[in-house]
Amino acid sequence: MTAQTDTRRTFPPEQQLCFAVYAAGQAFTRLYRPLLAPLGLTYPQYLVMLTLWDGDGVPISAIGHRLGLDTGTLTPLLKRLEANGLVTRTRSAEDERKVVIALTEKGRMLEKDAAGIPEAVACASTLDVGGIVALREEIQALTRALNADAACRVGETA
């Protein structure tokens, strides 16, 4: 190795935080795919179903806000869930501009089949419950910080 000063301004992917998060996301996708296949769900559909199992009869906008997804992403996903008989989409009686999503009986029953997924994911992570909670909290704090920085940058001028 030479005594030369490293003038690089970037680092290889393996040394980047963003790549570590991306690689973890890809690993989650590979882990969830076989767990969700028997349920006939994709990962985004599973997230919507988790939201509805927590309380259904909610507007699309509430689901989108909770999951960080826009209606353009949610609408086709919800149409597929409806076509599979898992949810219904109806116009709100109070405000016809709002579409309310509710579970069908088949959608409610699917929760029982999905009950073992969190445990399988926890097992694959090799973390105990405390480790999972701590890691989740750190990732959530990172997400909040990155979102706050992005919000600050929106107002920047060139």
Residue pairs with C-beta under 8 A, 6 or more apart in sequence:
13 19
28 43
28 121
29 43
31 121
31 124
32 43
32 46
32 117
32 121
33 43
35 117
35 120
35 121
36 42
36 43
36 45
36 46
36 117
38 113
39 46
39 110
39 113
39 114
40 84
41 49
41 110
41 114
42 77
44 69
44 73
44 77
45 77
45 80
45 81
46 114
46 117
47 67
48 63
48 67
48 74
48 77
48 78
48 81
48 101
49 81
49 86
49 107
49 110
49 111
49 114
51 58
51 63
51 66
51 67
52 58
52 63
52 87
52 101
52 102
52 103
52 107
53 103
53 108
53 111
53 114
56 87
56 101
56 102
56 103
56 107
57 100
57 101
57 102
58 100
58 101
59 92
59 98
59 99
59 100
59 101
60 71
60 74
60 75
60 78
60 89
60 98
60 99
60 100
60 101
61 71
61 98
63 69
63 74
63 101
64 70
64 71
64 73
64 74
67 74
78 87
78 89
78 101
79 89
81 87
81 107
82 88
82 89
85 104
85 106
85 107
86 103
86 104
86 106
86 107
86 110
87 101
87 102
87 103
87 104
87 107
88 101
88 102
88 104
89 99
89 100
89 101
90 99
90 100
90 102
91 98
91 99
91 100
92 98
92 99
92 100
122 129
122 132
125 131
125 132
127 135
